[in-house]
Amino acid sequence: MNKIRISAVSYTNTKPFIYGLQHTGILDKIELSLDNPTDCAQKLIDDVVDIGLIPVAATLSLPQWNIVSDYCIGAVGAVNSVFIFSNCDIREIETLQLDPQSRSSNNLAKVLLKNYWKSDYQMISDSPDYSESKDPKTAFVMIGDRTFGKKDKYPFVYDLAEEWQHFTGLPFTFAAWIANKPIPKEFMDEFNKALKYGLDHRAELLKELPHRNDFDLEDYLMHKLDFNLTDDKKKALYLFLDYIKAL
């Protein structure tokens, strides 16, 4: 069998999965690349890879896709790494700057602004300084490791997974393991076991990660992130796609 080409997100939230892939025999059967979420999705869309841990919103750009794992990047309540940072109440913003590394989280922000907060705003997708805001009526989306330690720097901070749960009563699925073609079941079974191995060895992984004074990595990987792709997370995934289509 040819090696299965896999792209995974390079953020800390994916490190348990990478640990599992790198510490089991499956590593000899795959070609693994680590990318930011947007590039990960584009590789799957362009058929550069066979499986990607992609933002779920990107599935709308795939003619064919299948979920190939029991695991995901998700949260039940606050995730602590996907935010809108703002200088004013979210219902008062005039401009929203999007995160260039994001698909799902930008769309999640837009879904919540339209349907939950019912805010009227202008959207900027290519702001050169998107990751900061001095304007009192400008907010911005930011995801991943770049948010670590940033919560105390803005007066209004919105955890988008937590706000989604307030809105829908459901958990949220940010990214799932998606294939753009049929994958042999034997491989998928072994792949799932490798991912589970990584999740089961998060304590060992944490010992390898550099300590941060501004962010609790143990709480993040053990409690804030919820990696099981449950029925409720699948329900949330498809509901989210419906909301995106209605934007």
C-alpha positions in Angstrom: 0.0 0.0 0.0 1.2 3.5 -0.8 1.9 5.7 2.2 -1.2 7.7 3.3 -0.5 11.4 3.0 -1.7 13.2 6.2 -1.7 16.9 7.1 -2.2 17.9 10.7 -2.4 21.3 12.4 0.8 22.4 14.0 -0.8 24.0 17.1 -0.4 22.7 20.6 -4.0 21.3 20.5 -2.8 18.7 18.0 0.3 17.6 19.8 -1.4 14.6 21.5 -2.3 13.2 18.1 1.1 13.9 16.7 2.6 12.1 19.8 0.5 9.1 19.0 1.5 9.0 15.3 5.2 9.4 16.1 5.3 6.8 18.9 3.4 3.9 17.1 4.2 1.8 14.1 1.8 3.8 11.9 4.5 6.4 11.3 6.1 4.1 8.7 2.9 4.0 6.7 2.2 7.7 6.4 3.7 10.9 5.1 3.0 13.5 7.7 3.1 17.3 7.3 2.3 19.9 9.9 0.6 23.1 8.7 -1.6 25.9 9.9 -5.3 25.2 9.7 -5.9 27.1 6.4 -3.0 25.3 4.6 -4.0 22.0 6.1 -7.5 22.4 4.5 -6.1 23.6 1.2 -3.9 20.6 0.9 -6.9 18.3 1.3 -8.9 20.4 -1.2 -6.0 20.3 -3.7 -5.6 16.5 -3.2 -2.0 17.0 -2.0 -2.9 14.9 1.0 -5.4 12.1 1.6 -6.4 12.9 5.2 -6.3 16.2 7.0 -7.1 17.4 10.5 -9.0 20.3 8.9 -11.3 23.0 10.1 -14.8 21.7 9.7 -15.9 24.7 7.6 -13.5 23.6 4.9 -15.6 20.5 4.2 -17.9 22.8 2.3 -15.1 23.2 -0.3 -14.7 19.4 -0.8 -16.7 17.5 -3.4 -16.3 14.3 -1.4 -15.4 13.9 2.3 -15.7 11.4 5.0 -14.9 11.5 8.7 -12.2 8.9 9.3 -11.6 9.0 13.1 -13.4 8.8 16.4 -11.4 11.9 17.5 -11.4 15.6 16.8 -10.4 19.0 18.1 -13.4 20.0 20.1 -14.6 21.6 23.4 -17.5 21.3 25.8 -17.7 24.9 26.9 -14.7 27.2 26.9 -11.7 26.0 24.9 -9.3 28.8 25.9 -7.6 29.2 22.5 -10.3 30.5 20.1 -11.4 34.1 20.9 -12.7 37.4 19.8 -10.7 40.1 21.5 -12.4 43.5 21.7 -12.2 46.9 23.2 -16.0 47.2 23.5 -19.0 45.0 24.1 -19.4 42.6 21.1 -22.8 44.1 20.3 -21.2 47.5 19.8 -18.3 46.6 17.5 -18.2 48.3 14.1 -15.3 46.3 12.6 -14.2 42.7 12.9 -10.8 41.6 11.8 -10.5 37.9 10.8 -7.7 35.6 11.5 -5.8 34.7 8.3 -5.0 31.2 9.7 -8.6 30.3 10.3 -11.6 29.1 8.5 -13.9 27.5 11.1 -13.3 30.1 13.8 -13.9 33.1 11.4 -17.1 31.5 10.3 -18.0 30.7 13.9 -17.6 34.3 14.8 -19.8 35.4 11.9 -22.5 32.8 12.8 -22.6 34.0 16.4 -22.5 37.7 15.5 -25.5 37.2 13.1 -27.6 34.8 15.0 -26.7 35.1 18.7 -25.3 38.6 19.3 -27.2 40.1 16.3 -24.5 42.6 15.7 -24.1 44.8 12.6 -20.4 45.2 11.6 -17.9 45.5 8.8 -15.6 42.6 8.2 -11.9 42.8 7.3 -10.1 39.7 6.1 -6.6 41.1 5.2 -5.8 43.6 7.9 -2.0 43.9 8.2 -2.3 44.3 12.0 -5.2 41.9 12.5 -3.8 40.6 15.7 -4.2 43.8 17.7 -6.7 46.5 18.0 -6.4 50.0 19.3 -9.6 51.2 17.8 -12.4 51.3 20.4 -14.9 49.7 18.1 -12.7 47.1 16.4 -12.5 43.5 17.4 -10.5 40.6 16.0 -10.6 36.8 15.8 -7.6 34.9 16.9 -7.0 31.2 17.3 -4.4 28.7 18.5 -1.1 29.2 20.4 -0.9 32.9 19.5 -3.8 33.5 22.0 -1.9 32.1 24.9 -1.4 34.7 27.6 -3.5 37.3 25.7 -6.8 37.2 27.7 -5.7 39.9 30.1 -4.8 42.4 27.4 -8.3 43.3 26.3 -11.3 44.4 28.3 -13.8 42.2 26.4 -12.8 38.6 25.6 -15.2 36.0 24.1 -14.3 32.3 24.0 -16.1 31.2 20.9 -16.7 27.6 22.0 -18.2 28.8 25.2 -20.4 31.3 23.3 -21.5 28.5 20.9 -22.6 26.4 23.8 -24.6 29.3 25.2 -26.2 29.7 21.8 -27.0 26.1 20.9 -26.6 24.1 24.1 -24.1 21.9 22.2 -20.3 21.3 22.3 -18.3 22.5 19.3 -16.1 20.7 16.8 -13.3 22.9 15.5 -11.5 20.3 13.4 -12.0 16.7 12.4 -9.9 14.1 10.6 -11.4 14.2 7.1 -10.5 12.1 4.0 -11.1 13.2 0.4 -11.3 9.6 -0.8 -12.0 6.1 0.5 -9.4 4.9 3.0 -8.9 1.2 3.8 -10.7 0.2 7.0 -7.6 -1.6 8.3 -5.6 1.7 8.1 -8.4 3.7 9.7 -8.5 1.2 12.6 -4.7 1.5 13.1 -4.9 5.3 12.7 -7.6 5.5 15.5 -5.4 3.4 17.8 -2.4 5.6 17.2 -4.5 8.8 18.0 -5.8 7.1 21.2 -2.3 6.2 22.2 -1.3 9.9 22.0 -4.4 10.9 24.1 -3.6 8.2 26.7 -0.1 9.5 27.0 -0.8 13.3 27.4 1.0 13.3 30.8 4.2 12.1 29.1 3.7 14.7 26.3 3.3 17.5 28.8 6.8 16.7 30.3 8.3 17.4 26.9 6.5 20.8 26.3 8.2 24.0 27.5 6.7 25.5 30.6 4.7 28.7 30.2 4.1 31.2 33.0 1.2 32.8 31.2 -0.8 29.7 30.2 -1.8 26.4 31.9 -0.9 23.8 29.3 -2.0 20.9 31.5 -5.5 22.3 32.0 -5.7 23.0 28.3 -4.7 19.6 27.0 -6.4 17.6 29.8 -9.6 19.6 30.4 -10.3 22.5 28.1 -9.9 20.4 24.9 -12.3 17.5 24.4 -11.0 15.1 21.8 -13.8 12.6 21.5 -16.0 13.0 18.4 -19.3 12.3 20.2 -22.7 12.2 18.7 -23.3 15.7 20.1 -20.2 17.0 18.5 -21.2 15.5 15.2 -24.6 17.1 15.6 -22.9 20.4 16.3 -20.7 20.0 13.2 -23.6 19.6 10.8 -25.6 22.4 12.5 -22.6 24.7 12.2 -22.3 23.9 8.5 -26.0 24.7 8.0 -25.4 28.1 9.8 -22.5 28.8 7.5 -24.5 28.1 4.4 -27.1 30.6 5.6 -24.7 33.4 6.1 
